[in-house]
Amino acid sequence: MSITLQALLAFMPIALSAILLIGLHWPAKKAMPVVYTVTAAIAFFAWEMSFNRIVASSIQGLMITIAVLWIIFGAIMLLNTLQHSGAILRIRAGFTNISPDRRVQAIIIAWLFGCFIEGASGFGTPAAIAAPLLVAIGFPAVSAVMIGMMIQSTPVSFGAVGTPIIIGVSSGLDKSNLTEQLIANGSSWEQFLRLITSEVAIGHAIVGTLMPLFMVVMLTRFFGQNKSWKEGFEIAPFAIFAGLAFTVPYALTGVFLGPEFPSLIGALVGMAIVVPLAKRGFLMPKKAWDFAPKEQWPAHWLGKISFKQDNNQAKKSMSLTRAWLPYLLVAIILVLSRVSTEFKALLKSLSFGFSNILGEVGISASVQPLYLPGGILFFVCILTLFLHQMKFKQVVDAAKQSTTTLVGAGFVLIFTIPMVRILINSGVNGADLAAMPVAMASFVAQTFGNLYPLFAPSIGALGAFIAGSNTVSNMMLSQFQFEVANALSVSGALLVALQAIGAAAGNMIAIHNVVAASATVGLLGQEGRTLRKTILPTIYYVVAVGVIGLIAINVFNLSDPLLG
């Protein structure tokens, strides 16, 4: 079988996903079982992968799915718990009177608070929280959704306490073979993942610093009375300062602490710096900017839901410190669980899983429910019951809401993750062919050569656009990117990092994220308007990161020191 035919067959599951989800508008819960079946058929008939290995790979995928769903449940459960306790309302109230300038409000509420919510919860929740808040304080619904979607960029790679890296990249790479190579070179899987994390954090920090400026420039251009780019650039000093206030601690955290913390700590530090200075008018233009009177807004700017936020009630219900305390506890406990050897060992002591599933060497999976962020998030939910003096029924209601969200995500992942594991494990077969990601990579390397790093982030963004998820894009494409790096003899860690950054940027145009954000402000049916705008920052992101990757590889000859 020629390399071209191998690549076409290997690419078919990804292409089929695009056709069914985008071309035919199938829901993911209907499309992904079909894609899984086609993947298994290609593996069985074209690669001559044994039925036993296909089943073992599927079981491995289901074990990984359990870990992913546990994290999703914990993240959404904490958010729902805080909504029932009144903490989210109190946190929102703390942001509303900082400045009358709409550009400043967008930066603080969407960029800083939104990045924090992404770090804590992920899975599209920042837009779903920020958009209604912006509408409640006087933003047009369409502008609120656009800004909410632009949050889905820099913080996303470390969203839901690092899920896109911890689960997405880790599950998307052939960890068994890589670990052998790393040990042979005196290194370890943990060090390799830390290298990828560092490169993702640094790449995001360089490109993401300008995202607050991008937000306000698009706000003034598309929603201002004068349709002016200039009015956005007038606040450039403050916007860039706010960008740096997040990205500097974000990058340092990614390099020194790992994938769970960059978005959380970057946002907390950013808010602690920017909010007090904003109240004092630091780096502010002399003239505050506002929208035209509401009577002059076009009808399509308005959503079908009205918001009346009772800030006084929120202020009476609890202190701002108490409202933030659960999130602070999450950050503290997560840091301790990653830096304290004893605490880490204690949490990891509870583990269940299988080695060499169905006798297939190298196909293993385990779940550590206490060590995974889901366990820590759930523990903080229990603490919040007492900290916020909640009724037990409120926590039960939060759990029911979270379970509903989980069921929708779970059904899709039950087929998506096993499909990815079949692709990765297809290297052991009766046809004596390389694994499917390797076949695709060889073809791409021959076609694009040393220019490929420029396109690597765009591939990641395409994966997120198709799958609607940074995590799933990383699962589908990390091994492909790594194999392209091997074929080109360049840094595999860097290409995987470019994949992760591009997949994060792709969330800005992920259709189901746009639908979810639009639904919160009553704008269903206008997703196209949002996508036509958010494609602009997405293009900026993937092109800028691609250029950085190209320079790093071709000018600085960046290699993988851990792999020898």
N, C-alpha and C positions, 0 to 999 in steps of 0.2 A: 504494500500500500504506500503510495507516494506521500511525502510530507504535507503536500497541499491538501490531499484528501483527508489525511489524519486531522489536520488543523480544522478543516471544514466540519468534519464529524464531531470533533471535540468542542467546537464553538456552537454547535447546534442547540444545546440546552440554553445557552445564554441568548442566542438569537430567537429561539422559540419563546423565551420569557418576554422579550421585547415585543414580539409580534402579538402575543396573546394579551399582555397587559396594556400596551400602548396602541397597537394597531387595531385590535378587536375589542378593546376596552373591557376585557374580562376582569372580574375581581380576582385578587391574588389567591383567595381560598379556592377558587375554581381552576386557576391557571397552574399553580405550583404542583398539585398532584399529577397533572398531565406532564409537566416538565420532568418531574421525578421519574415517572414511568418511562419516558423517552430516554432519559439518561441511563437508567438501568438497562434498557434494551440495547443501547449503543455499546455499553460496557460488556454486555453478555455476548452479543453477536459480532461486533466489529473488533473489540479488544480481546474477546474470548476470556473475559474475567469470570472466574468460577461463581456459580450461584451462591456458594457458601460465603465467598468473600464479599459479594454484593450485600447479602443479608447482614454479615458482620459489620460492614461499613454503615449500613442503615441503623443498626443498634447503637453503634458508636455515635452516630449523628443524633439519635434520640436522647442519649445521655447528655450530650452537649446542649441539646434543646432544654433539658431540665434545668441546667445551670443558667442558661440565658433567661428562662422564664422566672426563675427564682429572683434574679436581679431585677427584672422588669416589675415583678410583683412588689418587691421591697421598695423600689423607687416610687412607683405610683401609689402604693399604700401610704407612704409617709406624706406625700403631697395631699392625698384625700383626707388623711387624718388631720392635717393642719388646716385644711379648708373647713372641716367640721368643727374644729376647736375655735375657729375665728382668727387663727394666727396669720393666715394669708391675707385676710382683710386688713389686719393691723399692719402687716408689712407694707401692703399697698398704700395705706394711709400715710405712712412715713415718707413716701416718695412724692406725694402730690403737690406739696407747697414749697418745693426747693427753689424753683425759678419760674417766672411767667413765660420765659422764652421756650417755644415749642421745640426748638432744636436741642436745647439742654435737656428738656423732659424726655425726648426720644433717646438721647445718649444714656441718661441715667437709668431710665426704666427698662428700655429695650436692651441696650448693650450690656450694662453692668448687672442689673437684676436678672435680665434674661439669660446672661451667661452663667450666673449662679444657679438658676433653675435648671439649665441644661446640664451643668456639672452634677447636680443632685439627682435629677430625674430623667433627663433625656427623652427620647422617643416622641419628639414633637411637642412636649409640654410647654417649652418657653413661649412659643408663638400662641398657644392656646391660653396662656395666662397673661402675657403682655398685651396681646391685641385687645381683649375686653377692657383692660385697665386703661389703655391709651384712649379708647373710645369713651370710657367713662369720664375722662378729664377733658374731653373736647376735641379729639382727633377724628377726622373722617374715617369711616370703617375701612375703606379701601386702603388708605395710607397706613392704618394700623396693621393690617394683614401684611402689606409689603414689608414694613419694618420688622414685623414679627418673623417673617420668613428669612430676613437677612441675618437674624441672630443665628440661624442654622448654618453656621460656617465655622469660624475659629474655635468655639468651645466644643464643637460636636465630636471631635476625635476622642475627647476625654469626657463625653457625656455619660450620664448614669454611672458615675464613679468609675469611668474608664472602660465600660463595656466594649466599645468598638475595637479597642486594642486588646484587652484581657481575653475577650471571647472571640471577637471578629478576626483579628490577625492571628492569634494563637491557634484557633480552630481552622483557619484558612491555610495554614502552612503545614507541611509534612513534618510535624514536630519530632517524630521518632527518628527519621533519617538525619534531620538537622542536628538533633541532640548528639548523635554519634559523631558527626563531623566536629561539633563544637568541643566535645570532650577530648577528641583526638588532638585538638589544637590548644588544650589546656584552658578551655573556656566552659561556658554553661549556657543552657537555654535562657535562664534568668538574665544573664548579662547581655545576650543577643536581643532579647525583648526590650531591655533597658536602652540599648543602643537605638533601636527603632523608635522607642518612645521619645528619646532625646531629639532625634532628627525630626520627628513629627512636631514636637513642641517648638523647636527653633524655626522650622519652616513656617508654621502657622503664625508665630510671633512676628516674623518679618513681614508677611503679607497681611496679616490680620490687623496690624496696628492702624491701617487706613480705613478699616471697615466703619468705625463711627462717622468718619468724614463722608464716606460713601453714603451712609444712611441719610445724613442731613442734606447733602447735595441733592440726592434724589427726592427727598421730601420737599425741598423748596422748588425744585424744577417741575415736578409733576403736580404738586398740591398747593403751591404758593399763588398769591394774586398775580404776581409778575412773571410766573413761570421761569424763574431765574436760577441759573447755576451759581451765579455770583453770591447770592444771599446765603447759600450753603457754605461757600468758601470763606465768607466773612467770619465764621466761627471755627475756622481751621485750627488755630492754636489750641483752643479748648478741646476740640474733637481729637486731635492727635495726642494731646496730653492724656485724655481719657483712654485712648487706645493703648498708650504706653503704660498707664497705671494698671491696666489688666495684663498686657502681654509680657511685660518684664517679669513680674512674679510668676506668671503662667509658665514662661520658658524655664525659669530657674527651678520651679517645682517639678516640671517634666524631666529635667536633667538629673536632679538630685533625689527626688522622692518617688517617682514612678507614675504610672498612667492613671491612678485613681484620683489624683488631687489637682492637676493644673487648673481646670476650669473652676473648681470650688475655691481654691486659695487665691487664684488670680482675681476672681470676682470679689471676694471678701476684702482683699487688700485694696482693690480698685475702688470699691464703694467707700471704704474707710478714708481713702485719700481724696477722692473726687467730690463726694457729697458735701463735706464741710467747706471745701474751697469754692464749690459752686454757690453755696449760700452767701459767701463773701464776695461774689462777683469776679473771682479769679479768671483771667484771660477771656472775659466776656466782652462781646461787642457793646457799644454804648446803647444801641437800640435793640430792644427785644423784638423777636420775629413771631408773627402769629398768622393763622389762616384768615381768609376772608370771612365776613359774617356768614353764619350758617345758612341764611336765606339764599345766599348766592351760590351755594354748592350744587353741582350737578346731581341729579337724582341717583345716578349709579354710585356716587360716593357713600351713600347712606345704607346701613344695614337694616334689617327688619327687627332687630332687638334693641331696646333702649336700656340704658344702664343708669341706675341711681345709686351711687355709692355713698353710704352713710359713714363718713369718716369719723364723726363724733361718736357713733356707736362703737366703732372699731377702737377708738382711743380709750373709751371707758372699759372695754372688755378685758384688756390685758396690756401690760407694758411692752414696749418694743423689744426689750431684752428677753422677756419670756417668750415672745413670738419667735425670735430668732434662735432661741436656745436649742431646739431639736436639731436644726441644721448645723449649729456649732458642735454639738455632741457627735454628729455623724463625722464631721471633719476630724475631730480629736481622736475618736475611737479608730477610724480608718488609719490615721497616721500611726497610732500606737501599734495597730495590728500588722503594719508593714515594716516598722523600724525596730520593734521590740522582739528579739529572738524568742524569748520565753512565751510571750503572749501569742505570737504567730504559731508556735508549736502547739499551744493549747487549743487554738481555734482549728488548726489543721488535724488535730487528733481524731475528730469525727469525720470520717470519709467513707464513701461507698462507691463501688464501681467494679469494673472487670478488666483483667489483663488478657491479652491475646484472645479476644472474643471469638468464640466458636473455633478455637484452635488456630486462628489466623495471626501469625507472628506480626507484632508491631501495631495491631489494631486494638487499642486500649482506650479506656475513658474512665474518669472518676469525677465525683461531685463532692465538694467540701462545703456543706451548707453554712457552717459558722464562719468560715474564712471568706467566702464569697461576699461581695458587698451586700447582697440581698439579706444575709443573716444579720449583718450589722444594722441595716436600715430597718428591718423588722423589729429588732431589739429596741431601737430608738422609738419606734411607734408605740411599743408597750410602755416605755418610760414617759412618753408624751401623755398617755392616759392619765398619769398622776401629776406630771408637771403642769398641765393645762386644766387639771381638775375636770376632765371630761366624763360624760356618762358612758357606760360600757356599750350602750346601744349605738352611740356615735361611732365608736371604733368598729363595731360590727358592720354598720352601714358603709364605712370607708372600705372595709375588707370586701364587701359585696361589690362595690363599684370597681375596685381593683381587680377582682376576679373576672368581672365582665370584660374589662380591657384585656386581661390575660387570655381569655378564651379566644378572642379575635386574633391576637398575635400568635397564640400557640398553635392554632390549626395550620397557619401558613408555615411556621417554622418547623413543624413536624415533618414537612416534606422538603423544605428548602435546605436545611442543614444536612440531612442524610444524602440529598443529591450532591452537595458539595463534597462530602466525605467519599462518595463513590468516585468522583472525579479525581480526588487526591490519591486514593488508594488503588487506582487503576494501573499503576506501574507493574504490579504483579499479575501477569496474564499469560494466556496460552498462545497469543499471537506474537509474542516477543516484541511488543511495541513499548515505547516510552509512555509514561502516564499522560493522560489527556492534557493537563496544563503544560507539560513539557512539549508536547506536539504543537500546541498553539504558540508557545513561546519561540520555538525554533523557526516557525514560519514568519512570525512577526520580526524576529531578529534579522532574518534574511532580507525581509522587505524594507525595514526602516533603518537598520544598522545603528550607528552611534547617535542618530537624531532621535531615537525612540524616547529617551528620558523626557523630551519636550512634551510628548503625548501621554506619558504615564498618568499624570493627574486627571486628564480628560477621560481616560479609561475608567478610573475610579469614580468620577462624577457620573459617567454613563451608567455604571453599575448601580449607584445610588438612585439615579433617576428611574431605572427599571425596577429595582427592588423596593424603592421607597425607604431605604435604610443604609446608613453608613456601615453598621455592623454586618449586614448581609452582603453588601458590596465587598467588604474586606474578606469575608468568608469565601465568596465566589472567586475572587481575583488575586488574592495575595500570593498564592503559589504560582499562578501564571506570571505575575510581575517578577517574582523571585527567579523563575526559570528563564525569563527573558534576560535578566541580569547575568545569570550563568552563561547563557549563550553569547552575550556580548562581552563577557569577562569584566563586568563592572560591579559596583556595590549592590548586592542583593538587599541589604538592610535599607539602603537609600531608596531603591525603587519601591520597596514595600511601604516606606514612609511616604513617598510621593503618591502612592495608591491611597493610603489612609487620608492624606490631606485632601486629595481630589474628591474622594468619597464624601468627606465632610462638606465640601463646597457644593457637591451635587444635591445635598439636602435642601438647598435653597430653591431647587426646581423639582423636588420630589412631589409628585402630584398628590399623594395621599396626605402629605404634610400641609399642602396648600388647602386641601379640602377641609382638614381638621381645623385649621386656623380660621378659615372662612366661616365655618359652621358656628364658631363661638361668637361671631358678631352679626350673624344673619345675612351672610353674603354668598350663600351657595348658588352656583351657577355662573359666578364671575371669576372663576379660577384662571381663565385665559388672560384676563387683564393683569392679574398678579404675575403670572409666569412671563409675560412679555417684558415686565420690568425687572424681575429678579434674575433673568438670564444675563443681564448686564454685569452685576457683581460676580456672578458665577464665572463668566468668561474672564473677567479680570483675575479672579482667584486662580483658575487652572492654568492660565497663560503665565502669570507671574511665578507661580510655583514651578511650572515646567521649565522656565528659563533658569531659575535658581538650580534646579536639578541638573540641567544641561551644563551649566557653568561648573557646578561641584564635581561632575564626573569628567568633563572634557578639558577643563582648565586646571582644576586642583587635583585631578586623578584620585578622587575619593574611592577608597576600597573598603573591604570588610576585614578589619584587623583580627576579628575574633574567629574568622573561618580560615585564616591562613592564606 
